[in-house]
Amino acid sequence: MVKIALDIMGGDDAPEVTIQAADLALSDKEDLELVLFGDEAIIRSQLKATSRVEIVGTSEVITGEDEPVSSIRRKKDASMVVAARAVKEGQADGLVSAGNTGALLAAGLLIIGRMKNVQRPGLMAMLPTLTQEADHVIMMDVGANADTKAENMHQFAILANFYASQVLGKKNPRIGLLNNGTEEGKGSSLTKEAFQLLKTEKSINFIGNIEAKELLKGGVDIVISDGFTGNAVLKAIEGSLSSIAHFVKETLLNSGLSAKLGAGLALRALKKKIKTMDLSTTGGAVLLGVKQPVIKAHGSSDAQALKDAILQAASVVESGATQVTSHYFDNLSAQD
């Protein structure tokens, strides 16, 4: 039985949507237990599930406007903080929250703790692809570290490689380095140094540089980036995909009689594909490099997307990826 801690108060539409997600997840997965952290009265009044669920009442909430590190230290009874503490103490196997991203990263690092020999944990996101050959591409780091060293990016590749192989079942995943050209000599001093480290790392399948325009074409399984660039690219992709979907819909519905007549059929045909390009349906972002799974769901996630993030956390726990990764980094000193 897998036990996941869920921050009920985190997210744009919390707590109603997070409570709905808890019910959906418990209904979908029979060997799942949830520990819900938040306003006990609200949870009890809205939760339908009566088994495999525990409620821990908390009196504070970390908002999107709160400064991440100070709020973690100041709001000791915040739902996110208490949930993270429960994971650290072994009362739950992993943590899911749609709340303040910076605060969740701080909770993962300062409360749950980073793995031995991991310099900096990174935030890993799943991006949709435009090809039939690959459903998703992993991108790391997408914002856990604004200032990144080449050694951090080297470790990001190793961490993401373990996730892809252990959780997603990808054998020998192809890893690319996000750069402004495909040639080995391209890029900044940071990417050039990272390239050399990745090139000589025997435990991964590094295939070289990849440009941003190629990210969604499925040419690689994992893309490595510094956190600042990765976050900017992720937001650009998210905004572009949303704008394109809106543009197509508006064009079909507002382009004259002939377009309107075909709009129904066209929208039905496009609906499924457009949904696959919605980043909220690709699961949560995973903080890799901490001692237990921490999943950051999109703040605007609906109940279905949050349910998927909960099940994603359970999959990470069941895969044993955290233990395998910890073992690898624990033995780095011995290998050196």
N, C-alpha and C positions, 0 to 999 in steps of 0.2 A: 504493500500500500504506500503510495506517494502522498506526502503532506506538503501543501503549498500555502505560504502566507500571502494573503491578498490585502493590499491597502485599499480599503473600501472608499476612503475619502479622497483619493487621488484621481484627477481627471476633470475635464471640462464639464461633464454631465454627472459627476459623482454627487451623491452616493447611489442614485436610482439605477444608473446603467451598470455600475460595478456589481451591485446586488443581483441584477438580472443575469450578468455574466457568470456569477457564482452558481446560480441555479442551472444555467445552461451547461456549464462545465461538469457539475455533479451528475447531471442527467446523461451526459455523453460518455463519461468515463467512470465505470463502476469501481475501479480500484484507486480512486482519488479521494483524498480528504482535504478539506480546506479549513484554514484558520482565518477568520475575517476580523480585521482590525478597524475600528471606527466607532461611530455613534451607536451604542448598543440599542437604544430605543428605536431608532430608525431602521436598523438592520432587522430587528425582530419583527417590526411591523410590516416589512416588505418581503422578507426572505420566505420562499416557499419550501425549500428543502428542510427536512427535519432530521436527517441522518448524515453521517460522515462530514459534519460541519461543526466547528466550534467558533464561538463569538467572544472576542476580547474587546471590552469597551475601552475607548480612549477619549480624552477630553480636548485634544488639540489637533489642529490641521495645519500642514505646511502648504501655503498657497503658492501660486505661480510668481507672485511678487516678492516672496521671501528670499533673502540672500542665502544661498545653499548651505555653506559651512556653518554660519552662525545659527541658522534655524535648526540644524541638526543638533547642535550643542545646547541651544536655548530651549527648544520645545521638546522636553524629555518625554512628554506623554502624547506626542503627535503620532497618528496612526502609522505613518511610514517609519518612524524611529522605533516604535515598539515592535513593529513587524520585523524590522531588520535585526533587532536585538533577539527576537525569538529564533530567527534563523541562526544567528551566531551561537546561541545556547543549545542548539540541536532540537528545538521544539518544532521546527519545520525544516523541510529540505531545500526550499528555494523561496524567492520573493518576487512578487509581481506588483507593479504599480504603474498607473498612468499619470502620476503626479509630477511635480517639479523635477525636471531632468537633472539639473545640477545637484539638487538635494539628494536625489536617489543615488547619483554617482558618489556623493560624499558619504552617504550611509553605507554603500557597498564597500568603500575604501576604509572609512574610519571605524565602522561598527563591525561589519562582517570580516573585513580584513583581506589584504591581497595575499596571493600565494607566495611562498618563499621563492626568492630569486627573480620574481617578476618585478621589473622596475616600475612600470606603470600599466595598470589595467586599461583596456581599450573598449570602446563601444562598437559592437558589430551589428550591422543592419542587413536585412535581406532586400535586394532590389529585384523587381520583376524583369524579365527579358522579353524581347520581341520575337524570339525564335522558338521553334518547336523542340529543338534539341536540348534546351536547358530551361527549367522553370524559373530559377532564381540565380542571382550572383551575390555572393557575400561581399560586403564592403566594410573595411576596418582600417582606421578608426574614424568614426563619424561624429566626434565631438567631445570625447572624454578628456582630451588633452589639446589645449590651444597651442602650446609650445611643445614640440616633439623633437626628439633626437633620432638619429639613424638607428641606434641600438634599440630604441623603443619600437620602431617600425619592423625591425628584424624579429622582435618578440611577437609583435602583432601577427606576423605571418605564421609563426609557429602555433600561436593560440588559435587562430582561425582555421589552420590546417587540422588541428585536433577536432574542432567543432564540426567541420565539414565531413571528416572521416567517421567520427564516432556517432554524431547525432543524425547527420543527413545520409550517411552511408556512401559517400563519394570516395571512390578509390583513387588515390594519387591525384587529388584535386590540382588543377592548373592555377598558379598564382601569378598575378601581374602587378606591377607597380604603377600607380597612377602618375603620369608625367605629361609633359607638353610635346612629346615626340616619342617615337618607338625606338630610335637609335640609342645605343648604350651610353653615348656621351652626352645625351640631352639632359636638360633639367638644371635645377639649382644645386648648390653644394650639398644640401641635405639629401635630395633624391639620388644624386650621384654616389654619395657615400652609402645610402641605403641599398642601392642597386648592387654594389660590390658585396655587401654583407649577405644579401639574399642570394646572389649568384653562387656564393661559396657554401651556403647552408645545405648540407647533404640530406637533411630530413624532409625537405619540401621539394615540390616540382615547380620551380620558378621558371617562367617562360619569357620574362623580360618586361619592358615597359608597355603600357597601354594608355591610349589617349581617352579623354572623357567622352568623346563622341562614339566610342566603341563599347562603352560600359554595358549597354542594354542589348547587345548583339550576341551575347552568349559565348564569346571567344575565350573567356576565362571563367573559373569557378569562384575565385577569390581576388579581390582588388585591395591592395594595401595603400594607405595614404596617411599623411599626418592628419591630426584631428581637426585643425582649422580648415584645411582644404577639403577634407572629407565631409565635414558638416556643410560647407558652402555648396559643394556639388550635390549632396543629398537634398538640400532645400531647393536647389535649382531644378533638379529632376522632379521633385514632388510638385513644385509650382507649375512646371511645364506640362506634366501629365494631366494635372487638374485643369489647366487652361485649355489644353487640346480637347479634352473630353467635353468641356463646356462649349467650346467653339463648334465642334461637330454637331452637338445637339441643337444649338441655337441656329446654325446654318440650315440644318434640315427642316426645322420647324418654322423658319422665317424667310424662306426663299421662294415664295410664290406657290401657286396651286400644284404644279407638277411635283415640286419637291415635297410638299406636304402630303400628297397622295402616297408617295413612297417612303415618307419618313417613318411610319409605323414599322414597316418591314425592315427598313435599314437600321432603325434603333434596336429592334429585337436582335438583329444579327450582330450589331456592334456591342450590345450590352454586356455580353459575357466577356469579350475581349477587353473592354474598358474596365470592367471590374478587376481583371487580373493585373491591370496597371495601377491599381489603387494601392499605395504603400501601406495603408492601414490593414489590408488583407494579407500581407506577407508575414505576419507575426510581429512580435515585439523585437526591439533592439536588445542584444544580450551584452551585459558587462562581463567581458572575458578577462580572466586573470585574478579574480577574487575567489575566496575559498568555497563559496556556495553559489548556485545559479541566481543571478539577479536579472530580471526581465523588465525592460522599460517599454510599456505600451504607449501608443500615440495618445496624446492628451485628448484628442477629439474622437477617439475610438468609440464605436457603438458596442452594444452588448455582444454581438457576434465576434467582432475583432478582439475584444477583451477576453472572451472565452477562448479564442485561438491562442492568445498569449499565455493563458493559464495552462492550456494543454501543451503548449510549447515548453513551458517550464517543467512540466511533468516529464516530457520526452527527454529533456536534458538530464534530469535526475536519473531516469531509467537507463539512459545510455551509458552512464558511468564516465562520461567525458570529463567531468571535473576531477575525479580521482585519477584518471589516466594522465591528464594534463599536470596535476599537482605532482604526481610521481616523477614525471619527466623533469620538471623544473627543480624539484627537490634534489635530484641527482646531477644537476648541472655542475656543481663544485667538484664532484667526484670525476665527472667526465673531463673537466679542465685539468 
